[in-house]
Amino acid sequence: MRTIQAHLILPPDTNHHGTIFGGKVLAYIDEVAAITSMKYSGGNTVTVSIDSVDFLSPARVGDILELEGTVVYTGKTSLTVFVRVTAFQVETGESTLTTESFVTMVAVDEGGKPREVPQIVIETEEQRLLYEQVKLRRELKGK
């Protein structure tokens, strides 16, 4: 399950360097993770943790920020969404990877209680690598 979202970076979204605020990118990441996990689980989800965020390069005013969220791991009631963020420069046509993040969500019922989610089916080598990375992260955290 995958979600793609785009945002035009405008001056109010940026800091004094003319680059997008990290907090703005985090809000977009959380939103994409929520939409992706809700689509996958067929109901409401809540954010449990943003397990990692790596800011790799800046995005500037006028760039189009493209976010892609993919479910890469499932537990009994939890899902981990990998979010990749790129900046598309309209004038040059170039895309640059700006941010990568892993977000853990939990599926909840109408009463806010955790509910089971469908188990992930690994279909590609990239999915397998991301699945293994999340599994290792969880083991290191003692989960």
C-alpha positions as YAML, in Angstrom:
chain: A
units: angstrom
residues:
- id: 1
  name: MET
  ca: [0.00, 0.00, 0.00]
- id: 2
  name: ARG
  ca: [1.40, 3.34, -1.01]
- id: 3
  name: THR
  ca: [0.42, 7.00, -0.85]
- id: 4
  name: ILE
  ca: [1.88, 9.85, -2.87]
- id: 5
  name: GLN
  ca: [1.36, 13.49, -1.94]
- id: 6
  name: ALA
  ca: [2.77, 16.75, -3.31]
- id: 7
  name: HIS
  ca: [3.12, 20.25, -1.83]
- id: 8
  name: LEU
  ca: [4.39, 23.47, -3.37]
- id: 9
  name: ILE
  ca: [6.89, 25.12, -1.01]
- id: 10
  name: LEU
  ca: [5.83, 28.71, -0.41]
- id: 11
  name: PRO
  ca: [7.63, 31.51, 1.50]
- id: 12
  name: PRO
  ca: [5.62, 31.03, 4.75]
- id: 13
  name: ASP
  ca: [6.83, 27.38, 4.81]
- id: 14
  name: THR
  ca: [10.50, 28.40, 4.99]
- id: 15
  name: ASN
  ca: [13.09, 29.65, 7.43]
- id: 16
  name: HIS
  ca: [15.55, 32.55, 7.08]
- id: 17
  name: HIS
  ca: [17.73, 30.38, 4.80]
- id: 18
  name: GLY
  ca: [14.88, 30.07, 2.29]
- id: 19
  name: THR
  ca: [14.56, 26.33, 2.98]
- id: 20
  name: ILE
  ca: [11.51, 24.50, 4.29]
- id: 21
  name: PHE
  ca: [11.11, 24.22, 8.06]
- id: 22
  name: GLY
  ca: [11.94, 20.73, 9.35]
- id: 23
  name: GLY
  ca: [8.76, 20.81, 11.43]
- id: 24
  name: LYS
  ca: [6.69, 21.40, 8.30]
- id: 25
  name: VAL
  ca: [8.29, 18.36, 6.67]
- id: 26
  name: LEU
  ca: [7.57, 16.33, 9.84]
- id: 27
  name: ALA
  ca: [3.90, 17.33, 9.71]
- id: 28
  name: TYR
  ca: [3.69, 16.21, 6.07]
- id: 29
  name: ILE
  ca: [5.45, 12.93, 6.93]
- id: 30
  name: ASP
  ca: [3.00, 12.25, 9.78]
- id: 31
  name: GLU
  ca: [0.05, 12.98, 7.50]
- id: 32
  name: VAL
  ca: [1.29, 10.70, 4.71]
- id: 33
  name: ALA
  ca: [2.03, 7.93, 7.24]
- id: 34
  name: ALA
  ca: [-1.49, 8.27, 8.67]
- id: 35
  name: ILE
  ca: [-3.17, 8.14, 5.24]
- id: 36
  name: THR
  ca: [-1.03, 5.19, 4.15]
- id: 37
  name: SER
  ca: [-1.70, 3.21, 7.33]
- id: 38
  name: MET
  ca: [-5.45, 3.95, 7.24]
- id: 39
  name: LYS
  ca: [-5.68, 2.79, 3.63]
- id: 40
  name: TYR
  ca: [-3.73, -0.37, 4.46]
- id: 41
  name: SER
  ca: [-5.59, -1.26, 7.66]
- id: 42
  name: GLY
  ca: [-9.06, -0.23, 6.51]
- id: 43
  name: GLY
  ca: [-9.72, 2.10, 9.43]
- id: 44
  name: ASN
  ca: [-8.35, 4.64, 11.85]
- id: 45
  name: THR
  ca: [-4.74, 4.66, 13.03]
- id: 46
  name: VAL
  ca: [-2.73, 6.73, 15.46]
- id: 47
  name: THR
  ca: [0.93, 7.70, 15.44]
- id: 48
  name: VAL
  ca: [2.96, 5.83, 18.07]
- id: 49
  name: SER
  ca: [6.41, 7.02, 17.14]
- id: 50
  name: ILE
  ca: [8.49, 8.61, 14.46]
- id: 51
  name: ASP
  ca: [11.32, 6.11, 14.68]
- id: 52
  name: SER
  ca: [13.81, 8.04, 12.62]
- id: 53
  name: VAL
  ca: [14.04, 11.10, 10.44]
- id: 54
  name: ASP
  ca: [17.05, 11.74, 8.27]
- id: 55
  name: PHE
  ca: [17.20, 15.20, 6.67]
- id: 56
  name: LEU
  ca: [19.54, 14.66, 3.73]
- id: 57
  name: SER
  ca: [19.27, 17.86, 1.70]
- id: 58
  name: PRO
  ca: [17.23, 21.09, 1.75]
- id: 59
  name: ALA
  ca: [14.14, 21.97, -0.24]
- id: 60
  name: ARG
  ca: [13.59, 25.60, -1.25]
- id: 61
  name: VAL
  ca: [10.83, 28.04, -2.08]
- id: 62
  name: GLY
  ca: [9.30, 27.09, -5.42]
- id: 63
  name: ASP
  ca: [10.26, 23.41, -5.18]
- id: 64
  name: ILE
  ca: [7.54, 20.80, -5.25]
- id: 65
  name: LEU
  ca: [7.88, 18.51, -2.27]
- id: 66
  name: GLU
  ca: [6.85, 14.95, -3.14]
- id: 67
  name: LEU
  ca: [6.19, 12.46, -0.35]
- id: 68
  name: GLU
  ca: [5.74, 8.72, -0.83]
- id: 69
  name: GLY
  ca: [4.55, 6.55, 2.04]
- id: 70
  name: THR
  ca: [4.73, 2.74, 1.94]
- id: 71
  name: VAL
  ca: [3.81, 0.15, 4.57]
- id: 72
  name: VAL
  ca: [7.01, -1.85, 5.08]
- id: 73
  name: TYR
  ca: [6.31, -3.80, 8.29]
- id: 74
  name: THR
  ca: [3.32, -5.05, 10.25]
- id: 75
  name: GLY
  ca: [2.92, -6.42, 13.74]
- id: 76
  name: LYS
  ca: [-0.33, -7.63, 15.28]
- id: 77
  name: THR
  ca: [-1.86, -4.13, 15.56]
- id: 78
  name: SER
  ca: [0.99, -1.90, 14.37]
- id: 79
  name: LEU
  ca: [2.30, -0.83, 10.99]
- id: 80
  name: THR
  ca: [5.55, 0.83, 10.06]
- id: 81
  name: VAL
  ca: [5.40, 3.28, 7.18]
- id: 82
  name: PHE
  ca: [8.53, 4.32, 5.32]
- id: 83
  name: VAL
  ca: [8.25, 7.87, 3.98]
- id: 84
  name: ARG
  ca: [10.59, 9.13, 1.29]
- id: 85
  name: VAL
  ca: [10.58, 12.88, 0.53]
- id: 86
  name: THR
  ca: [12.01, 14.41, -2.63]
- id: 87
  name: ALA
  ca: [12.21, 17.99, -3.85]
- id: 88
  name: PHE
  ca: [11.37, 18.53, -7.51]
- id: 89
  name: GLN
  ca: [12.93, 21.67, -9.01]
- id: 90
  name: VAL
  ca: [10.55, 22.92, -11.67]
- id: 91
  name: GLU
  ca: [13.12, 24.90, -13.66]
- id: 92
  name: THR
  ca: [15.63, 22.05, -14.02]
- id: 93
  name: GLY
  ca: [13.35, 19.02, -13.78]
- id: 94
  name: GLU
  ca: [15.68, 17.50, -11.18]
- id: 95
  name: SER
  ca: [14.49, 15.53, -8.17]
- id: 96
  name: THR
  ca: [16.60, 15.40, -5.02]
- id: 97
  name: LEU
  ca: [16.06, 13.08, -2.06]
- id: 98
  name: THR
  ca: [15.58, 15.35, 0.97]
- id: 99
  name: THR
  ca: [14.27, 13.20, 3.81]
- id: 100
  name: GLU
  ca: [13.63, 9.59, 4.82]
- id: 101
  name: SER
  ca: [11.62, 8.49, 7.83]
- id: 102
  name: PHE
  ca: [10.11, 5.43, 9.52]
- id: 103
  name: VAL
  ca: [6.80, 6.04, 11.32]
- id: 104
  name: THR
  ca: [5.05, 3.47, 13.52]
- id: 105
  name: MET
  ca: [1.26, 3.59, 13.60]
- id: 106
  name: VAL
  ca: [-1.29, 1.51, 15.53]
- id: 107
  name: ALA
  ca: [-4.69, 0.62, 14.11]
- id: 108
  name: VAL
  ca: [-7.56, 1.48, 16.46]
- id: 109
  name: ASP
  ca: [-11.27, 0.71, 16.57]
- id: 110
  name: GLU
  ca: [-14.09, 3.20, 17.19]
- id: 111
  name: GLY
  ca: [-13.37, 3.09, 20.93]
- id: 112
  name: GLY
  ca: [-9.67, 3.80, 20.47]
- id: 113
  name: LYS
  ca: [-8.61, 0.23, 21.29]
- id: 114
  name: PRO
  ca: [-5.90, -1.46, 19.17]
- id: 115
  name: ARG
  ca: [-7.21, -3.73, 16.42]
- id: 116
  name: GLU
  ca: [-5.45, -6.29, 14.25]
- id: 117
  name: VAL
  ca: [-4.03, -5.39, 10.85]
- id: 118
  name: PRO
  ca: [-3.47, -7.55, 7.77]
- id: 119
  name: GLN
  ca: [0.05, -8.96, 7.65]
- id: 120
  name: ILE
  ca: [2.38, -7.56, 5.01]
- id: 121
  name: VAL
  ca: [3.33, -9.57, 1.95]
- id: 122
  name: ILE
  ca: [6.87, -8.87, 0.74]
- id: 123
  name: GLU
  ca: [6.98, -8.66, -3.07]
- id: 124
  name: THR
  ca: [10.21, -6.81, -3.96]
- id: 125
  name: GLU
  ca: [13.83, -6.73, -2.86]
- id: 126
  name: GLU
  ca: [13.44, -3.13, -1.65]
- id: 127
  name: GLN
  ca: [10.44, -4.19, 0.49]
- id: 128
  name: ARG
  ca: [12.47, -7.06, 1.95]
- id: 129
  name: LEU
  ca: [15.39, -4.76, 2.81]
- id: 130
  name: LEU
  ca: [13.10, -2.19, 4.47]
- id: 131
  name: TYR
  ca: [11.24, -4.96, 6.35]
- id: 132
  name: GLU
  ca: [14.53, -6.35, 7.67]
- id: 133
  name: GLN
  ca: [15.69, -2.87, 8.67]
- id: 134
  name: VAL
  ca: [12.51, -2.27, 10.70]
- id: 135
  name: LYS
  ca: [12.70, -5.75, 12.24]
- id: 136
  name: LEU
  ca: [16.29, -5.04, 13.38]
- id: 137
  name: ARG
  ca: [15.29, -1.63, 14.77]
- id: 138
  name: ARG
  ca: [12.49, -3.26, 16.76]
- id: 139
  name: GLU
  ca: [14.82, -5.96, 18.12]
- id: 140
  name: LEU
  ca: [17.33, -3.32, 19.22]
- id: 141
  name: LYS
  ca: [14.54, -1.45, 21.03]
- id: 142
  name: GLY
  ca: [13.47, -4.68, 22.74]
- id: 143
  name: LYS
  ca: [10.06, -4.92, 21.07]
...
